[in-house]
């Protein structure tokens, strides 16, 4: 007598992902990448503008917060795209 497990015929139902869910992940991933790029560019623009304003002496601001948040969003977006393509 062979013993069968409940999911021996294929992947478990909770392990399958619908095409609709994959499309949602792709959309969220692309949006996250877009926002990440915007945050990085905004941080760089703020840093460059304040540096140029302080070129003849003065204080300038390095906006590393928006850049780090942008990098976080980029990584999040690429992870979502990777998850959608698996």
MDTraj code that builds the backbone (N, CA, C; nanometers):
import mdtraj as md
import numpy as np

residues = "UNK UNK UNK UNK UNK UNK UNK UNK UNK UNK UNK UNK UNK UNK UNK UNK UNK UNK UNK UNK UNK UNK UNK UNK UNK UNK UNK UNK UNK UNK UNK UNK UNK UNK UNK UNK UNK UNK UNK UNK UNK UNK UNK UNK UNK UNK UNK UNK UNK UNK UNK UNK UNK UNK UNK UNK UNK UNK UNK UNK UNK UNK UNK UNK UNK UNK UNK UNK UNK UNK UNK UNK UNK UNK UNK UNK UNK UNK UNK UNK UNK UNK UNK UNK UNK UNK".split()
xyz = np.array([
    [0.0831, -0.1171, 0.0000],
    [0.0000, 0.0000, 0.0000],
    [0.0884, 0.1246, 0.0000],
    [0.0671, 0.2117, -0.0966],
    [0.1475, 0.3338, -0.1019],
    [0.0757, 0.4440, -0.0253],
    [0.1550, 0.5195, 0.0387],
    [0.0994, 0.6301, 0.1172],
    [0.1115, 0.7586, 0.0369],
    [0.0039, 0.8293, 0.0173],
    [0.0053, 0.9533, -0.0586],
    [-0.0113, 1.0715, 0.0352],
    [0.0633, 1.1740, 0.0025],
    [0.0450, 1.2982, 0.0764],
    [-0.0615, 1.3797, 0.0042],
    [-0.1244, 1.4711, 0.0725],
    [-0.2329, 1.5479, 0.0085],
    [-0.1887, 1.6268, -0.1145],
    [-0.0617, 1.6642, -0.1215],
    [-0.0160, 1.7486, -0.2326],
    [0.0854, 1.6766, -0.3202],
    [0.0760, 1.5467, -0.3292],
    [0.1763, 1.4726, -0.4058],
    [0.1591, 1.4871, -0.5564],
    [0.0455, 1.5317, -0.6022],
    [0.0219, 1.5407, -0.7464],
    [0.0735, 1.6704, -0.8080],
    [0.1152, 1.7657, -0.7285],
    [0.1628, 1.8920, -0.7832],
    [0.1868, 1.9918, -0.6724],
    [0.2113, 2.1149, -0.7104],
    [0.2370, 2.2158, -0.6080],
    [0.1124, 2.2416, -0.5236],
    [0.1352, 2.2794, -0.4021],
    [0.0245, 2.3087, -0.3126],
    [-0.0510, 2.4315, -0.3629],
    [-0.1798, 2.4364, -0.3394],
    [-0.2581, 2.5508, -0.3887],
    [-0.2089, 2.6849, -0.3354],
    [-0.1567, 2.6872, -0.2155],
    [-0.1087, 2.8118, -0.1592],
    [0.0256, 2.8533, -0.2164],
    [0.0891, 2.7678, -0.2945],
    [0.2176, 2.8007, -0.3546],
    [0.2032, 2.8539, -0.4968],
    [0.0869, 2.8415, -0.5543],
    [0.0670, 2.8909, -0.6898],
    [0.0282, 3.0386, -0.6845],
    [0.0730, 3.1104, -0.7849],
    [0.0453, 3.2542, -0.7922],
    [-0.0265, 3.2811, -0.9234],
    [-0.1335, 3.3567, -0.9147],
    [-0.2107, 3.3860, -1.0355],
    [-0.1385, 3.4899, -1.1211],
    [-0.1748, 3.4937, -1.2476],
    [-0.1185, 3.5931, -1.3390],
    [-0.1567, 3.7343, -1.2972],
    [-0.2753, 3.7481, -1.2390],
    [-0.3194, 3.8787, -1.1921],
    [-0.2280, 3.9275, -1.0788],
    [-0.1924, 3.8390, -0.9864],
    [-0.1041, 3.8779, -0.8767],
    [0.0344, 3.9133, -0.9295],
    [0.0833, 3.8389, -1.0273],
    [0.2139, 3.8708, -1.0867],
    [0.2120, 4.0088, -1.1534],
    [0.1010, 4.0410, -1.2195],
    [0.0881, 4.1725, -1.2833],
    [0.0867, 4.2834, -1.1792],
    [0.0218, 4.2602, -1.0665],
    [0.0200, 4.3586, -0.9578],
    [0.1618, 4.3810, -0.9065],
    [0.2372, 4.2721, -0.8868],
    [0.3760, 4.2849, -0.8403],
    [0.4607, 4.3618, -0.9410],
    [0.4411, 4.3335, -1.0711],
    [0.5164, 4.4057, -1.1749],
    [0.4856, 4.5555, -1.1702],
    [0.3574, 4.5879, -1.1620],
    [0.3168, 4.7283, -1.1590],
    [0.3737, 4.7991, -1.0364],
    [0.3630, 4.7357, -0.9198],
    [0.4168, 4.7960, -0.7977],
    [0.5683, 4.8084, -0.8048],
    [0.6334, 4.7090, -0.8635],
    [0.7785, 4.7141, -0.8769],
    [0.8242, 4.8278, -0.9662],
    [0.7581, 4.8435, -1.0801],
    [0.7939, 4.9526, -1.1712],
    [0.7667, 5.0886, -1.1084],
    [0.6557, 5.1004, -1.0380],
    [0.6227, 5.2261, -0.9714],
    [0.7249, 5.2573, -0.8626],
    [0.7654, 5.1558, -0.7873],
    [0.8643, 5.1757, -0.6819],
    [0.9990, 5.2178, -0.7395],
    [1.0380, 5.1590, -0.8509],
    [1.1631, 5.1977, -0.9164],
    [1.1546, 5.3429, -0.9632],
    [1.0422, 5.3803, -1.0206],
    [1.0239, 5.5188, -1.0654],
    [1.0339, 5.6184, -0.9515],
    [0.9663, 5.5890, -0.8407],
    [0.9733, 5.6779, -0.7250],
    [1.1141, 5.6800, -0.6661],
    [1.1816, 5.5663, -0.6686],
    [1.3185, 5.5625, -0.6184],
    [1.4102, 5.6541, -0.6970],
    [1.3973, 5.6512, -0.8282],
    [1.4791, 5.7380, -0.9133],
    [1.4479, 5.8848, -0.8847],
    [1.3201, 5.9164, -0.8679],
    [1.2811, 6.0552, -0.8389],
    [1.3422, 6.1008, -0.7063],
    [1.3374, 6.0188, -0.6039],
    [1.3948, 6.0554, -0.4738],
    [1.5459, 6.0748, -0.4828],
    [1.6131, 5.9860, -0.5559],
    [1.7589, 5.9996, -0.5704],
    [1.7929, 6.1294, -0.6431],
    [1.7246, 6.1565, -0.7521],
    [1.7506, 6.2786, -0.8282],
    [1.7202, 6.4024, -0.7434],
    [1.6116, 6.4001, -0.6674],
    [1.5773, 6.5146, -0.5821],
    [1.6868, 6.5386, -0.4779],
    [1.7362, 6.4329, -0.4165],
    [1.8437, 6.4479, -0.3191],
    [1.9702, 6.5035, -0.3809],
    [2.0036, 6.4562, -0.5006],
    [2.1226, 6.5074, -0.5687],
    [2.1057, 6.6528, -0.6105],
    [1.9866, 6.6891, -0.6583],
    [1.9613, 6.8273, -0.6996],
    [1.9715, 6.9212, -0.5795],
    [1.9138, 6.8826, -0.4672],
    [1.9228, 6.9664, -0.3464],
    [2.0688, 6.9829, -0.3050],
    [2.1441, 6.8753, -0.3070],
    [2.2848, 6.8820, -0.2683],
    [2.3637, 6.9717, -0.3630],
    [2.3443, 6.9563, -0.4918],
    [2.4185, 7.0360, -0.5905],
    [2.3811, 7.1832, -0.5811],
    [2.2514, 7.2107, -0.5656],
    [2.2085, 7.3510, -0.5568],
    [2.2654, 7.4196, -0.4327],
    [2.2619, 7.3531, -0.3195],
    [2.3153, 7.4162, -0.1982],
    [2.4674, 7.4257, -0.2037],
    [2.5324, 7.3322, -0.2700],
    [2.6782, 7.3384, -0.2836],
    [2.7188, 7.4570, -0.3720],
    [2.6460, 7.4772, -0.4810],
    [2.6755, 7.5901, -0.5690],
    [2.6473, 7.7233, -0.5001],
    [2.5438, 7.7274, -0.4168],
    [2.5121, 7.8501, -0.3453],
    [2.6206, 7.8836, -0.2425],
    [2.6897, 7.7817, -0.1937],
    [2.7940, 7.8028, -0.0934],
    [2.9332, 7.7966, -0.1549],
    [2.9450, 7.8151, -0.2848],
    [3.0731, 7.8004, -0.3544],
    [3.1762, 7.9033, -0.3082],
    [3.1339, 8.0236, -0.2735],
    [3.2270, 8.1277, -0.2299],
    [3.2436, 8.1308, -0.0782],
    [3.2155, 8.0224, -0.0168],
    [3.2240, 8.0138, 0.1290],
    [3.0848, 8.0087, 0.1879],
    [3.0674, 7.9220, 0.2767],
    [2.9360, 7.9092, 0.3388],
    [2.9070, 7.7638, 0.3689],
    [2.7866, 7.7394, 0.4013],
    [2.7441, 7.6061, 0.4413],
    [2.6565, 7.5473, 0.3305],
    [2.6783, 7.4213, 0.3035],
    [2.5911, 7.3526, 0.2080],
    [2.5340, 7.2286, 0.2745],
    [2.4289, 7.1783, 0.2160],
    [2.3515, 7.0695, 0.2743],
    [2.3668, 6.9459, 0.1864],
    [2.4067, 6.8365, 0.2455],
    [2.4142, 6.7091, 0.1735],
    [2.2863, 6.6325, 0.2062],
    [2.2011, 6.6195, 0.1075],
    [2.0705, 6.5559, 0.1268],
    [2.0829, 6.4053, 0.1041],
    [2.1386, 6.3371, 0.2037],
    [2.1570, 6.1930, 0.1893],
    [2.0300, 6.1154, 0.2260],
    [1.9392, 6.1772, 0.2992],
    [1.8137, 6.1106, 0.3356],
    [1.7309, 6.0708, 0.2145],
    [1.7018, 6.1657, 0.1247],
    [1.6253, 6.1286, 0.0055],
    [1.6991, 6.0265, -0.0831],
    [1.8311, 6.0363, -0.0874],
    [1.9080, 5.9415, -0.1691],
    [1.8971, 5.8011, -0.1103],
    [1.9109, 5.7891, 0.0209],
    [1.9001, 5.6575, 0.0843],
    [1.7593, 5.5999, 0.0690],
    [1.6582, 5.6856, 0.0839],
    [1.5213, 5.6392, 0.0652],
    [1.4983, 5.5960, -0.0797],
    [1.5571, 5.6686, -0.1739],
    [1.5460, 5.6308, -0.3145],
    [1.6116, 5.4971, -0.3431],
    [1.7262, 5.4730, -0.2816],
    [1.7938, 5.3435, -0.2985],
    [1.7075, 5.2322, -0.2404],
    [1.6473, 5.2581, -0.1246],
    [1.5570, 5.1601, -0.0633],
    [1.4414, 5.1273, -0.1578],
    [1.3816, 5.2317, -0.2183],
    [1.2706, 5.2087, -0.3104],
    [1.3149, 5.1330, -0.4350],
    [1.4359, 5.1610, -0.4836],
    [1.4883, 5.0870, -0.5989],
    [1.5021, 4.9392, -0.5660],
    [1.5615, 4.9091, -0.4524],
    [1.5807, 4.7689, -0.4125],
    [1.4450, 4.7004, -0.3966],
    [1.3505, 4.7693, -0.3338],
    [1.2165, 4.7147, -0.3171],
    [1.1520, 4.6861, -0.4530],
    [1.1663, 4.7779, -0.5449],
    [1.1074, 4.7594, -0.6781],
    [1.1697, 4.6444, -0.7544],
    [1.3029, 4.6335, -0.7486],
    [1.3683, 4.5226, -0.8179],
    [1.3322, 4.3888, -0.7545],
    [1.3130, 4.3858, -0.6225],
    [1.2708, 4.2620, -0.5567],
    [1.1306, 4.2225, -0.6011],
    [1.0415, 4.3194, -0.6142],
    [0.9062, 4.2888, -0.6605],
    [0.9059, 4.2384, -0.8044],
    [0.9880, 4.2997, -0.8904],
    [0.9963, 4.2520, -1.0291],
    [1.0534, 4.1104, -1.0344],
    [1.1515, 4.0845, -0.9523],
    [1.2098, 3.9507, -0.9467],
    [1.1057, 3.8489, -0.8986],
    [1.0296, 3.8874, -0.7978],
    [0.9260, 3.7999, -0.7439],
    [0.8183, 3.7715, -0.8496],
    [0.7854, 3.8712, -0.9306],
    [0.6834, 3.8537, -1.0343],
    [0.7317, 3.7632, -1.1466],
    [0.8617, 3.7604, -1.1708],
    [0.9146, 3.6809, -1.2816],
    [0.9514, 3.5385, -1.2432],
    [0.9405, 3.5043, -1.1157],
    [0.9709, 3.3667, -1.0739],
    [0.8632, 3.2720, -1.1128],
])
top = md.Topology()
chain = top.add_chain()
for i, resn in enumerate(residues, 1):
    res = top.add_residue(resn, chain, resSeq=i)
    for name in ("N", "CA", "C"):
        top.add_atom(name, md.element.get_by_symbol(name[0]), res)
traj = md.Trajectory(xyz[None], top)
